[in-house]
């Protein structure tokens, strides 16, 4: 290797090392920022809740709600924050704003136990999102068959021939999907028989 190539290789190695150090530093800073931001978000929400329980004033909770809508990160779940507010205090929504629910406040008052429960866990862990559900091709075919079966019930009457034709066309398409499901799936839907036409209602 020539001296020129050796020098070039050394520069590349230094650049790569510098890039790696910068990357590692940014990762650490980002993770630390998330942790700090989550801590602050919880503190802000809980201070707002304490203020409401002490004074019946939703202004601080509302300000945080607006900040979530504008600047919130993934963990700052707006739906969870709203459910948390409504579950642990006499608060309601009016025209998109958090306001004191006067009837609930009169009936329930400001229960210290409810405030204590609200502060036990971060608001974003309240009312977690539904878990992801995996599905197979067979599940899709079953769901489609279920939808079409609804329109074959006696009380469902097509308004015209076009509506009836759509049901027949859907059944034929689903039958085709059934034939293409994986062979080793024990729940493979058998190929549907030739669908019978759906009678349209005679119009005057």
C-alpha positions as CSV (number, residue, x, y, z in Angstrom):
1,X,0.0,0.0,0.0
2,X,1.4,3.4,-1.0
3,X,1.9,6.2,1.5
4,X,-0.9,8.2,-0.2
5,X,-3.3,5.3,0.1
6,X,-2.3,4.7,3.7
7,X,-2.9,8.3,4.6
8,X,-6.3,8.2,2.8
9,X,-7.3,5.1,4.7
10,X,-6.3,6.8,8.0
11,X,-8.4,9.8,7.2
12,X,-11.4,7.5,6.4
13,X,-10.9,5.6,9.7
14,X,-10.8,8.8,11.7
15,X,-14.0,10.1,9.9
16,X,-15.8,6.8,10.6
17,X,-14.6,6.9,14.3
18,X,-15.8,10.5,14.6
19,X,-19.1,9.7,13.0
20,X,-19.6,6.7,15.3
21,X,-18.8,8.8,18.4
22,X,-21.3,11.5,17.2
23,X,-23.9,8.8,16.7
24,X,-23.4,7.2,20.1
25,X,-23.5,10.7,21.8
26,X,-26.8,11.5,20.0
27,X,-28.4,8.2,20.9
28,X,-27.5,8.8,24.6
29,X,-28.7,12.4,24.5
30,X,-32.0,11.3,22.8
31,X,-32.7,8.5,25.3
32,X,-31.9,10.9,28.2
33,X,-34.2,13.5,26.6
34,X,-37.1,11.1,26.3
35,X,-36.7,10.0,30.0
36,X,-36.5,13.6,31.1
37,X,-39.5,14.6,28.9
38,X,-41.6,11.7,30.2
39,X,-40.7,12.7,33.8
40,X,-41.7,16.3,33.0
41,X,-45.0,15.2,31.3
42,X,-46.0,13.2,34.3
43,X,-45.2,16.0,36.7
44,X,-47.1,18.6,34.6
45,X,-50.2,16.3,34.3
46,X,-50.2,15.6,38.0
47,X,-49.7,19.2,39.0
48,X,-52.7,20.1,36.8
49,X,-54.8,17.4,38.4
50,X,-53.8,18.5,41.9
51,X,-54.6,22.1,41.0
52,X,-58.1,21.0,39.7
53,X,-58.8,19.0,42.9
54,X,-57.7,22.0,45.0
55,X,-59.5,24.8,43.1
56,X,-61.9,23.2,40.6
57,X,-60.0,25.0,37.8
58,X,-59.2,23.0,34.6
59,X,-56.9,25.7,33.0
60,X,-53.7,23.8,33.7
61,X,-55.0,20.5,32.4
62,X,-56.3,22.3,29.4
63,X,-53.0,24.0,28.7
64,X,-51.2,20.6,28.8
65,X,-53.9,19.1,26.6
66,X,-53.2,21.8,24.0
67,X,-49.4,21.2,24.3
68,X,-49.9,17.5,23.7
69,X,-52.0,18.2,20.6
70,X,-49.3,20.5,19.2
71,X,-46.0,19.0,20.5
72,X,-46.8,15.6,22.0
73,X,-44.5,12.6,21.4
74,X,-45.7,9.1,20.9
75,X,-45.8,8.2,24.6
76,X,-47.9,11.2,25.4
77,X,-51.2,9.6,24.5
78,X,-53.9,12.2,24.2
79,X,-56.7,9.6,24.5
80,X,-55.1,8.2,27.7
81,X,-54.7,11.7,29.1
82,X,-58.4,12.6,28.5
83,X,-59.6,9.3,30.0
84,X,-57.3,9.8,33.0
85,X,-58.7,13.3,33.6
86,X,-62.3,12.2,33.3
87,X,-61.9,9.0,35.3
88,X,-60.3,10.6,38.4
89,X,-62.1,13.9,38.7
90,X,-65.4,15.6,38.0
91,X,-64.3,16.9,34.6
92,X,-66.0,16.7,31.3
93,X,-65.4,17.9,27.7
94,X,-67.3,20.8,26.3
95,X,-66.6,22.0,22.7
96,X,-63.2,20.3,22.8
97,X,-62.2,21.9,26.1
98,X,-61.8,20.3,29.6
99,X,-64.2,21.9,32.0
100,X,-65.5,21.2,35.4
101,X,-68.5,18.9,35.5
102,X,-70.7,20.8,38.0
103,X,-73.2,18.1,38.5
104,X,-70.6,15.4,39.2
105,X,-68.7,17.9,41.4
106,X,-71.8,18.6,43.4
107,X,-72.7,14.9,43.7
108,X,-69.2,13.4,44.1
109,X,-67.1,16.3,45.4
110,X,-63.3,16.1,45.2
111,X,-62.4,12.7,46.6
112,X,-58.8,12.6,47.9
113,X,-58.8,8.8,47.3
114,X,-59.5,9.4,43.6
115,X,-56.6,11.9,43.4
116,X,-54.3,9.4,45.1
117,X,-55.3,6.7,42.6
118,X,-54.7,9.2,39.7
119,X,-51.1,9.8,40.9
120,X,-50.2,6.1,41.3
121,X,-49.1,5.6,37.6
122,X,-48.2,7.8,34.6
123,X,-51.3,9.0,32.8
124,X,-50.0,7.5,29.5
125,X,-50.2,4.0,31.0
126,X,-53.9,4.6,31.9
127,X,-56.3,2.9,29.4
128,X,-53.6,1.3,27.3
129,X,-54.1,0.9,23.6
130,X,-55.6,-2.4,22.4
131,X,-52.9,-5.0,21.6
132,X,-52.1,-5.8,18.0
133,X,-54.0,-8.7,16.6
134,X,-52.5,-11.0,14.0
135,X,-54.7,-12.6,11.4
136,X,-54.5,-15.2,8.6
137,X,-55.8,-15.4,5.1
138,X,-58.5,-17.7,6.4
139,X,-59.6,-15.1,9.0
140,X,-60.1,-12.6,6.2
141,X,-62.2,-15.0,4.2
142,X,-64.3,-15.8,7.3
143,X,-64.9,-12.1,8.0
144,X,-65.9,-11.4,4.4
145,X,-68.3,-14.4,4.4
146,X,-69.8,-13.1,7.6
147,X,-70.4,-9.7,6.0
148,X,-72.1,-11.2,3.0
149,X,-74.2,-13.6,5.1
150,X,-75.7,-10.5,6.8
151,X,-77.2,-9.4,3.5
152,X,-78.6,-12.9,2.8
153,X,-80.8,-12.8,5.8
154,X,-84.5,-12.6,5.1
155,X,-85.0,-9.1,6.5
156,X,-82.4,-7.7,4.1
157,X,-84.0,-7.0,0.8
158,X,-82.1,-5.4,-2.1
159,X,-83.5,-2.2,-3.5
160,X,-82.7,-3.1,-7.0
161,X,-80.9,-5.6,-9.3
162,X,-77.6,-3.8,-8.9
163,X,-77.5,-4.4,-5.2
164,X,-78.4,-8.1,-5.6
165,X,-75.7,-8.4,-8.3
166,X,-73.1,-7.0,-5.9
167,X,-73.9,-9.7,-3.3
168,X,-73.6,-12.4,-6.0
169,X,-70.3,-10.9,-7.3
170,X,-68.9,-10.6,-3.7
171,X,-69.8,-14.3,-3.1
172,X,-68.0,-15.4,-6.2
173,X,-64.9,-13.3,-5.3
174,X,-64.8,-14.7,-1.8
175,X,-65.1,-18.3,-3.2
176,X,-62.0,-17.5,-5.3
177,X,-60.2,-16.3,-2.2
178,X,-61.2,-19.4,-0.4
179,X,-59.6,-21.6,-3.1
180,X,-56.3,-19.7,-2.7
181,X,-55.9,-20.1,1.1
182,X,-52.8,-22.1,2.1
183,X,-53.3,-25.9,1.8
184,X,-51.8,-26.8,5.2
185,X,-54.1,-24.5,7.1
186,X,-56.5,-26.7,9.0
187,X,-59.1,-24.0,8.9
188,X,-59.0,-23.4,5.2
189,X,-62.5,-22.5,3.9
190,X,-63.8,-24.9,1.3
191,X,-64.6,-23.5,-2.1
192,X,-68.1,-22.1,-1.8
193,X,-70.8,-23.7,-4.0
194,X,-72.1,-21.7,-7.0
195,X,-74.1,-18.9,-5.3
196,X,-77.8,-18.7,-5.9
197,X,-79.0,-15.4,-7.3
198,X,-80.5,-12.9,-4.8
199,X,-84.0,-11.9,-5.9
200,X,-84.5,-8.2,-6.3
201,X,-87.6,-6.6,-5.0
202,X,-90.0,-5.8,-7.8
203,X,-90.6,-2.1,-8.1
204,X,-93.8,-0.5,-9.4
